[in-house]
Amino acid sequence: MSRSSSQVFNPTIEPIISSGETAAYTAMIDCQLVPNDASSLQSTSVVVIGAGLAGLAAARELKKSGVNVTILEASDRAGGRCQTLSSPTFDKGVFAEAGGMRFPDSHKIIMKYINLFGLNTVSFSNMKDKSGLLFFDGVAKKIDQELQDPTSTLAQVVEMWDQSIAPIRIAYSNESIKWHELNAKYRSTSLLDFLLEEKWSDELIEGFKKYGVGLGAYEAILGLSFVEILRLFIVNNKGEKNLQLEGGMESLIHSFLFDDEVPLRSAIEYGYKVATIVQSFDGRYVVSSRQGADCPSYDCDYVIVTVPLPQLGFISFNPPLRDELSDAIDDVHYVQAVKIFLQTKSRFWLRHGVDGMMISDLNIQNTYFSPAFSTSSKGMITASYVWEHQAKKFFALSEDEKVSLAIDEIKEVFPEIEQEFERGAAVEWKKGFCIFCPGQAERYHKTLRDEALPGIFLAGEHCSVEHGYFEGALESGLRAAASVFRSIDEDFLAQFDNIAGVTTKSPEESASKDVNQHDLAGTTPTETSNQEPSFHGSSVCIKSSTTVSTTVPSLTFKQRKSLQALFQ
């Protein structure tokens, strides 16, 4: 079996994780994948870089099947951007979500793990849920009342938005337009471009910036890709509920670490900052730390890299990454974010008939009032959750200054906050999560999902269609594990593919199957046309039916094992 992107488990790109993929991944979680020759797993070693959800999901499935797995984590904790602040930051029984804080109940992979680990969910309130509040120009108004008033700007914004996307939603629902056609039409369009194309007035655009239509103020994301918004509102929006985990999102991380069946806690080395990944003479990889000779290096057959792209840029690869992946590392957009938390003596806002969310023209902008804790009568306010330039202005403030500003601004709405406040905290995410700018999906999405180098696979929410969600991280981790399984034994995942009902070839590869049917590894240089080459993994194929260019040979699993035996 030759190494090429055709061997990577990389289903045709869809707007969401397809039902077939979801069925395959949930089946993968349920079962233990074993090839005909089980020793091929037991003699295989994999290094997973990053102990976030993508890394933990990949490691769990590999370890469950007998693969030797080591997880290298740069920080002193597992979870990555799944981070719950609890004691000692706040009182015992009180917590706040520093990272991701919600997920739709339509996300089947995370729901599968939640059920597997016996975790419980509670509702998460967005703008239209419960008794939210608007606070603009010093005046407080109930969101539900504003939505029922057809003369209010909020109601007009929501109505105009529904009218603007209704034709797209209907056409997509009845399959008169396909996702690839929508993507082709809007791939270079920003959210603001779409509003202007739909003839939104200046007044309604300003209202859209201030209120948004569900998740809070949208001013910060107007320049981002409209395709991302389409995915959220057209494909994923099926009346689902937003949920959070009882006891905090990090309870999912704890379950991965201390699971009775496949515990991962002993597989993690904390404080390991990866500096280099080098392919040695025998075809294996050596992963080394930037901490120097005192920190051990790891030899392995495969590497799964789950760190966000900005961190990936600090790892040196030999052989080097291909140019288009290096471009993605430098160019893919990450959202900046800030959160500020206030622990209170009680859930005092309920006395005002307020619950759920507040949107305001204050610096804090988007405020969330947490539901009751099962273990404490205290209250928790996510006083501010802001993105992009709204977040950037907070970067100049210390944590104490952020908390003080939040108290002062909450006091404009709820004067009793001064007496109610007990503790505060703030977190910054200067590279929070991936959301593509116009044109980036077309340029980079497939590149991020392809094999980075022979035997090296990327994972993380930036490699999924579900950007910014735990579902995307989990899906990408499972896909990376599936790619390792496939590389070990090309027949290993035949049943898995049948369950998924997907193809591992991209549309471009399918269109040029007359070229890709050749085993390019180890071929000799030939005359080629002047057409631009298309890169797939370590192989270079020409978009032509007549000629094939030279490639750098990539070692198969069996070839690498044979080389290792020679040098023993």
TORMI-960329 format. One line per 2 residues: number of its first residue (from 1); their letters; for each residue x, y, z of C-alpha. Coordinates in steps of 0.5 Angstrom, whole numbers, plus 500, padded with zeros to 3 digits. Example, Ala and Ser with C-alpha at 12.3 -4.5 7.8 and 13.67 -1.06 7.14 Angstrom:
1) AS) 525,491,516 ~ 527,498,514 $
***
This chain:
1) MS) 500,500,500 ~ 503,507,498 $
3) RS) 502,513,502 ~ 498,518,499 $
5) SS) 492,522,501 ~ 487,517,498 $
7) QV) 489,513,504 ~ 487,518,509 $
9) FN) 480,518,512 ~ 478,524,509 $
11) PT) 470,524,506 ~ 468,529,501 $
13) IE) 467,535,504 ~ 460,537,506 $
15) PI) 457,543,510 ~ 456,539,516 $
17) IS) 459,532,519 ~ 454,527,515 $
19) SG) 450,522,518 ~ 454,517,515 $
21) ET) 460,519,518 ~ 457,520,525 $
23) AA) 454,513,524 ~ 461,511,523 $
25) YT) 464,515,528 ~ 459,513,534 $
27) AM) 460,506,532 ~ 468,507,532 $
29) ID) 466,509,539 ~ 462,503,541 $
31) CQ) 467,498,538 ~ 474,495,538 $
33) LV) 477,495,532 ~ 482,490,531 $
35) PN) 485,488,524 ~ 487,481,522 $
37) DA) 494,481,525 ~ 493,484,532 $
39) SS) 500,484,533 ~ 501,490,527 $
41) LQ) 497,494,532 ~ 501,492,538 $
43) ST) 507,494,535 ~ 505,501,533 $
45) SV) 507,507,536 ~ 503,514,536 $
47) VV) 505,520,539 ~ 499,525,540 $
49) IG) 501,532,540 ~ 496,536,545 $
51) AG) 491,533,550 ~ 485,537,548 $
53) LA) 478,534,546 ~ 481,532,539 $
55) GL) 487,529,542 ~ 484,525,547 $
57) AA) 479,522,542 ~ 484,520,537 $
59) AR) 488,517,543 ~ 482,513,546 $
61) EL) 480,510,540 ~ 488,508,538 $
63) KK) 489,505,545 ~ 483,502,546 $
65) SG) 485,497,540 ~ 492,496,543 $
67) VN) 496,501,539 ~ 502,504,544 $
69) VT) 500,512,545 ~ 503,517,548 $
71) IL) 500,524,549 ~ 505,530,549 $
73) EA) 501,536,552 ~ 505,543,553 $
75) SD) 501,546,559 ~ 500,543,566 $
77) RA) 493,541,564 ~ 489,537,559 $
79) GG) 483,540,556 ~ 485,545,551 $
81) RC) 480,550,550 ~ 475,546,554 $
83) QT) 477,549,561 ~ 472,550,567 $
85) LS) 474,555,572 ~ 472,552,579 $
87) SP) 475,552,586 ~ 480,555,588 $
89) TF) 478,561,583 ~ 471,560,585 $
91) DK) 467,557,591 ~ 467,550,592 $
93) GV) 461,548,587 ~ 461,554,583 $
95) FA) 464,554,576 ~ 465,558,570 $
97) EA) 466,556,563 ~ 473,559,560 $
99) GG) 473,556,554 ~ 467,553,550 $
101) MR) 461,553,554 ~ 455,550,549 $
103) FP) 453,545,544 ~ 447,544,540 $
105) DS) 443,537,542 ~ 444,535,534 $
107) HK) 451,534,535 ~ 451,527,535 $
109) II) 459,525,537 ~ 459,529,543 $
111) MK) 452,527,545 ~ 455,519,544 $
113) YI) 461,521,549 ~ 456,524,554 $
115) NL) 452,518,554 ~ 458,513,554 $
117) FG) 461,517,560 ~ 454,518,564 $
119) LN) 454,525,564 ~ 448,530,565 $
121) TV) 446,536,561 ~ 442,542,562 $
123) SF) 440,548,558 ~ 444,554,555 $
125) SN) 440,560,554 ~ 441,564,548 $
127) MK) 438,571,546 ~ 431,568,544 $
129) DK) 431,564,550 ~ 428,565,557 $
131) SG) 427,572,559 ~ 433,576,556 $
133) LL) 434,583,557 ~ 437,589,552 $
135) FF) 440,595,555 ~ 441,601,550 $
137) DG) 442,608,552 ~ 441,607,559 $
139) VA) 434,604,558 ~ 433,596,560 $
141) KK) 428,592,555 ~ 425,585,555 $
143) ID) 428,581,549 ~ 421,577,549 $
145) QE) 417,584,549 ~ 421,587,544 $
147) LQ) 421,581,539 ~ 413,581,540 $
149) DP) 413,589,538 ~ 413,589,530 $
151) TS) 416,597,531 ~ 422,595,535 $
153) TL) 428,595,531 ~ 430,588,534 $
155) AQ) 424,585,531 ~ 425,588,524 $
157) VV) 432,585,524 ~ 430,578,526 $
159) EM) 424,579,521 ~ 429,581,515 $
161) WD) 434,576,517 ~ 429,571,516 $
163) QS) 426,573,510 ~ 433,574,507 $
165) IA) 435,567,508 ~ 429,563,507 $
167) PI) 430,562,500 ~ 436,559,501 $
169) RI) 434,555,507 ~ 428,552,503 $
171) AY) 432,551,496 ~ 437,547,501 $
173) SN) 431,543,504 ~ 428,541,498 $
175) ES) 435,540,495 ~ 434,544,489 $
177) IK) 440,547,491 ~ 446,543,493 $
179) WH) 451,545,498 ~ 457,546,493 $
181) EL) 453,550,489 ~ 452,555,495 $
183) NA) 459,554,497 ~ 461,556,490 $
185) KY) 456,562,490 ~ 458,565,497 $
187) RS) 465,563,497 ~ 468,570,497 $
189) TS) 462,573,500 ~ 462,576,507 $
191) LL) 456,577,512 ~ 456,584,511 $
193) DF) 457,583,503 ~ 450,578,504 $
195) LL) 446,584,508 ~ 448,589,502 $
197) EE) 446,584,497 ~ 440,583,500 $
199) KW) 438,591,500 ~ 439,592,508 $
201) SD) 438,599,510 ~ 443,602,514 $
203) EL) 439,602,520 ~ 437,595,520 $
205) IE) 445,593,519 ~ 446,597,525 $
207) GF) 441,593,529 ~ 444,587,526 $
209) KK) 451,589,529 ~ 448,591,536 $
211) YG) 443,585,537 ~ 445,580,532 $
213) VG) 439,574,531 ~ 441,569,536 $
215) LG) 448,569,539 ~ 449,576,541 $
217) AY) 451,582,538 ~ 454,581,531 $
219) EA) 458,587,529 ~ 465,583,530 $
221) IL) 463,578,525 ~ 461,582,519 $
223) GL) 467,581,516 ~ 468,573,516 $
225) SF) 465,568,511 ~ 458,568,510 $
227) VE) 459,560,508 ~ 460,559,516 $
229) IL) 454,563,517 ~ 450,559,512 $
231) RL) 452,553,515 ~ 450,555,522 $
233) FI) 443,558,520 ~ 441,554,514 $
235) VN) 444,547,515 ~ 445,546,523 $
237) NK) 439,550,525 ~ 433,545,526 $
239) GE) 430,547,532 ~ 435,544,536 $
241) KN) 437,546,543 ~ 443,549,546 $
243) LQ) 446,545,552 ~ 452,545,557 $
245) LE) 454,540,562 ~ 452,539,569 $
247) GG) 458,540,573 ~ 462,544,568 $
249) ME) 464,542,561 ~ 471,540,563 $
251) SL) 467,534,566 ~ 468,531,559 $
253) IH) 475,531,560 ~ 476,528,567 $
255) SF) 472,522,564 ~ 477,521,558 $
257) LF) 482,521,563 ~ 479,517,568 $
259) DD) 475,512,564 ~ 474,505,567 $
261) EV) 475,502,560 ~ 480,506,557 $
263) PL) 484,511,562 ~ 488,516,559 $
265) RS) 491,520,565 ~ 498,515,565 $
267) AI) 499,516,557 ~ 500,524,558 $
269) EY) 506,528,559 ~ 505,535,561 $
271) GY) 509,541,560 ~ 512,538,554 $
273) KV) 513,543,549 ~ 514,540,542 $
275) AT) 520,543,538 ~ 521,538,532 $
277) IV) 518,532,528 ~ 524,529,524 $
279) QS) 523,523,520 ~ 529,518,521 $
281) FD) 533,514,516 ~ 528,508,518 $
283) GR) 522,512,516 ~ 520,513,523 $
285) YV) 519,520,526 ~ 523,523,532 $
287) VS) 519,528,536 ~ 523,532,540 $
289) SR) 522,538,546 ~ 524,545,546 $
291) QG) 526,544,553 ~ 533,541,551 $
293) AD) 537,534,552 ~ 534,533,559 $
295) CP) 527,532,556 ~ 526,525,552 $
297) SY) 525,525,545 ~ 520,520,542 $
299) DC) 520,515,537 ~ 514,513,533 $
301) DY) 511,510,527 ~ 505,516,527 $
303) VI) 504,523,529 ~ 497,526,530 $
305) VT) 498,534,531 ~ 492,537,534 $
307) VP) 495,544,536 ~ 491,550,534 $
309) LP) 495,553,527 ~ 498,558,531 $
311) QL) 502,554,535 ~ 503,549,529 $
313) GF) 507,554,526 ~ 512,554,532 $
315) IS) 514,546,530 ~ 519,545,525 $
317) FN) 518,539,521 ~ 523,535,517 $
319) PP) 522,534,511 ~ 518,540,511 $
321) LR) 511,541,510 ~ 508,543,503 $
323) DE) 507,550,502 ~ 500,550,502 $
325) LS) 499,548,509 ~ 505,553,511 $
327) DA) 500,558,508 ~ 494,556,512 $
329) ID) 498,556,518 ~ 500,563,517 $
331) DV) 493,565,514 ~ 487,562,517 $
333) HY) 483,566,521 ~ 482,565,529 $
335) VQ) 477,569,533 ~ 480,573,539 $
337) AV) 475,573,545 ~ 475,575,552 $
339) KI) 471,573,558 ~ 469,576,565 $
341) FL) 466,572,570 ~ 463,575,577 $
343) QT) 461,570,582 ~ 455,573,586 $
345) KS) 452,571,593 ~ 445,569,590 $
347) RF) 442,569,583 ~ 439,576,584 $
349) WL) 437,578,577 ~ 431,573,578 $
351) RH) 428,578,582 ~ 428,583,577 $
353) GV) 425,577,572 ~ 431,577,568 $
355) DG) 434,570,566 ~ 438,568,560 $
357) MM) 442,573,556 ~ 443,581,556 $
359) IS) 446,584,550 ~ 448,592,551 $
361) DL) 451,598,548 ~ 456,597,554 $
363) NI) 464,595,553 ~ 461,588,556 $
365) QN) 456,587,550 ~ 454,580,551 $
367) TY) 452,578,558 ~ 450,571,560 $
369) FS) 446,569,567 ~ 448,562,569 $
371) PA) 443,557,571 ~ 442,554,578 $
373) FS) 448,550,581 ~ 446,543,584 $
375) TS) 452,544,589 ~ 451,551,591 $
377) SK) 446,557,592 ~ 451,562,589 $
379) GM) 450,565,582 ~ 455,566,576 $
381) IT) 455,571,571 ~ 459,571,565 $
383) AS) 459,579,565 ~ 462,579,558 $
385) YV) 464,575,552 ~ 466,579,546 $
387) WE) 470,577,540 ~ 475,580,535 $
389) HQ) 476,588,536 ~ 471,588,542 $
391) AK) 475,583,545 ~ 482,586,543 $
393) KF) 480,593,547 ~ 480,589,553 $
395) FA) 487,586,552 ~ 490,592,555 $
397) LS) 487,591,562 ~ 489,587,567 $
399) ED) 485,581,570 ~ 483,586,576 $
401) EK) 481,591,571 ~ 477,587,567 $
403) VS) 473,585,573 ~ 472,592,576 $
405) LA) 470,595,569 ~ 465,589,569 $
407) ID) 462,590,576 ~ 461,598,574 $
409) EI) 458,596,568 ~ 453,591,571 $
411) KE) 452,596,576 ~ 448,601,571 $
413) VF) 443,595,570 ~ 443,592,577 $
415) PE) 446,597,582 ~ 446,591,587 $
417) IE) 452,588,584 ~ 456,591,589 $
419) QE) 453,588,595 ~ 452,581,591 $
421) FE) 459,581,588 ~ 464,576,591 $
423) RG) 470,573,586 ~ 472,575,579 $
425) AA) 476,572,574 ~ 478,574,567 $
427) VE) 481,570,561 ~ 483,572,554 $
429) WK) 484,568,548 ~ 488,571,543 $
431) KG) 487,565,538 ~ 480,563,540 $
433) FC) 478,558,535 ~ 478,558,527 $
435) IF) 472,561,523 ~ 474,562,516 $
437) CP) 474,569,512 ~ 471,569,505 $
439) GQ) 475,565,500 ~ 479,561,506 $
441) AE) 475,555,506 ~ 476,553,498 $
443) RY) 483,555,499 ~ 485,551,506 $
445) HK) 479,546,508 ~ 482,540,504 $
447) TL) 489,542,505 ~ 488,542,513 $
449) RD) 484,535,512 ~ 490,532,508 $
451) EA) 496,528,511 ~ 501,533,513 $
453) LP) 506,528,511 ~ 507,521,510 $
455) GI) 504,518,517 ~ 503,525,520 $
457) FL) 495,527,521 ~ 492,534,523 $
459) AG) 486,534,528 ~ 483,540,531 $
461) EH) 476,544,530 ~ 480,548,525 $
463) CS) 480,541,521 ~ 473,540,521 $
465) VE) 467,543,518 ~ 464,545,525 $
467) HG) 469,550,527 ~ 469,553,534 $
469) YF) 465,547,537 ~ 467,541,541 $
471) EG) 464,537,536 ~ 469,539,530 $
473) AL) 475,537,535 ~ 472,530,537 $
475) ES) 470,529,529 ~ 477,531,527 $
477) GL) 480,526,532 ~ 476,520,530 $
479) RA) 478,522,523 ~ 485,522,525 $
481) AA) 485,515,529 ~ 481,512,523 $
483) SV) 487,515,518 ~ 492,511,522 $
485) FR) 488,505,522 ~ 487,505,515 $
487) SI) 495,506,514 ~ 496,500,518 $
489) DE) 492,496,514 ~ 489,498,508 $
491) DF) 483,493,509 ~ 482,495,516 $
493) LA) 477,500,515 ~ 473,497,509 $
495) QF) 467,496,514 ~ 468,502,517 $
497) DN) 467,506,510 ~ 461,501,509 $
499) IA) 458,504,515 ~ 460,511,514 $
501) GV) 457,511,506 ~ 462,516,504 $
503) TT) 468,516,499 ~ 475,518,501 $
505) KS) 477,521,495 ~ 476,529,494 $
507) PE) 472,531,488 ~ 478,533,485 $
509) ES) 481,526,486 ~ 475,523,483 $
511) AS) 475,527,477 ~ 483,525,476 $
513) KD) 482,518,477 ~ 486,516,471 $
515) VN) 492,519,474 ~ 491,517,481 $
517) QH) 490,510,480 ~ 497,510,479 $
519) DL) 502,508,485 ~ 506,514,485 $
521) AG) 511,512,490 ~ 517,510,487 $
523) TT) 516,512,480 ~ 521,515,476 $
525) PT) 521,522,473 ~ 517,523,467 $
527) ET) 516,528,462 ~ 510,532,464 $
529) SN) 505,538,461 ~ 506,545,463 $
531) QE) 499,544,467 ~ 500,547,475 $
533) PS) 501,541,479 ~ 496,539,484 $
535) FH) 499,536,491 ~ 496,531,495 $
537) GS) 499,528,501 ~ 506,527,499 $
539) SV) 505,525,492 ~ 504,530,486 $
541) CI) 499,529,481 ~ 498,533,474 $
543) KS) 491,535,473 ~ 492,531,466 $
545) ST) 490,525,463 ~ 496,523,460 $
547) TV) 502,525,464 ~ 504,524,471 $
549) ST) 510,528,475 ~ 515,525,479 $
551) TV) 514,525,487 ~ 518,524,493 $
553) PS) 517,516,495 ~ 513,515,501 $
555) LT) 514,509,506 ~ 508,505,507 $
557) FK) 507,502,514 ~ 510,495,511 $
559) QR) 516,498,508 ~ 517,502,514 $
561) KS) 517,496,519 ~ 521,492,514 $
563) LQ) 527,498,514 ~ 526,498,522 $
565) AL) 528,490,522 ~ 534,491,518 $
567) FQ) 537,496,523 ~ 535,492,529 $
***
